[in-house]
C-alpha cells in the first residue's frame, strides 16, 4: 500500500456532477449506458443523455465482476465516452475492486496488478474511486494510492448486526488478521498461513494453516471477511471453529464471488448460514448496498430514486 495512505472521516460529495450508470447496475439505479457485444466478442458502448455533460464532473457506477477483464474494457469505454463529451473529472463507484489481492510480489517478476489497475483508471480520467472493503487497504476511510483518492466503505458493522439478530450471543471472528477491522474492537481474529502456488494453470495459494488463540466451546460463531472467493479461507476457518467446539458457525462477507463450488463447500464444511452484500449479485446477497449508493448519487443533485429494479446483467 502507498506510504501516503491514511484514514480520514470525510465522505464523497459530488454536488453538480452527472450520474452515469452502467446496465450491470440496473438493480441499484436506472442505467444510462447501452452496452452490447459485437459478433467477435468486442464491446460496444453508447452513453445516453450526453447533452449537458460538457464542463461538468461525472459519477460513474459500474460493476467490474464477474468477467473483470471484459468489464474493465467496458468501464474504459464509458470513461472515454464521457471525456469525449466534455466531462472534466470522473468519480467512480466500483462496488467490488478486482485485482486488489494482487498487491504484493511473492515470486520474482510478478506484476502488482493492484497498482496497475489504479494507475490505468487515473490515466483514463478518474479522480476518485468509492468501493467497499478493498482488500489491500484493510481499513475504512479515505486513502491515497497511486495518486488516486480511494473511499473505502466498510460493510462489516451491518453484516455483524444482521447475523447477530438471530443469535445475539455469537462470537464475532475474522478468519484473517488482515480483515480484523471488519469485526471491530471487540471482535476476535484468527491467523492463517498460505502455502506456495498450486501446481496448476491457476494463480492460487492454498491456506496451509489456520490458528486461533481464543476459546469458542459451546458458543455460536460468526466468521466475517472481506470476500469469499474460492472459499479456502472460510472453509478452513469453519472447520477450525467446529473442531474447537463451536455450537455453530455462520459466515458473512462483503463480496461473494463463490468460485468453483465454494458455496457448496462451505455448507459441506458445516456453515449453517452464509450472508454477503450485493456488491456482486449472488444467492446469498441478502444485504444491499443500494441505499448507500443512492445516498451517494443524491449528493449530485441529478438523481431521483425510482421503483425497485431487476438485477443487472
Secondary structure, DSSP 8 states (H G I E B T S, - for coil): --TT----------TT-EEEE-GGGTTTS---EEEEE-TTS-EEEEES--TT-TT--EEEE----SSHHHHHHHHHHHHHHHHHTT---EEEE-SS-TTTT--S-SSTT---HHHHHHHHHHHTTEEEEEEES-TTT-S-EEEEETTEEEEEE--HHHHHHHHHTT-TT-EEEESSGGGGGGG-TT-EE-EEEEEEE-SSSS--EEEEEEE--S--TTSEEEEEEEEESSSHHHHHHHHHHHHTT-SEEEEEEEEE---TTHHHHHHHHTEEEEEEETTS--TTEEE-SHHHHHHHHHTTTS----S------
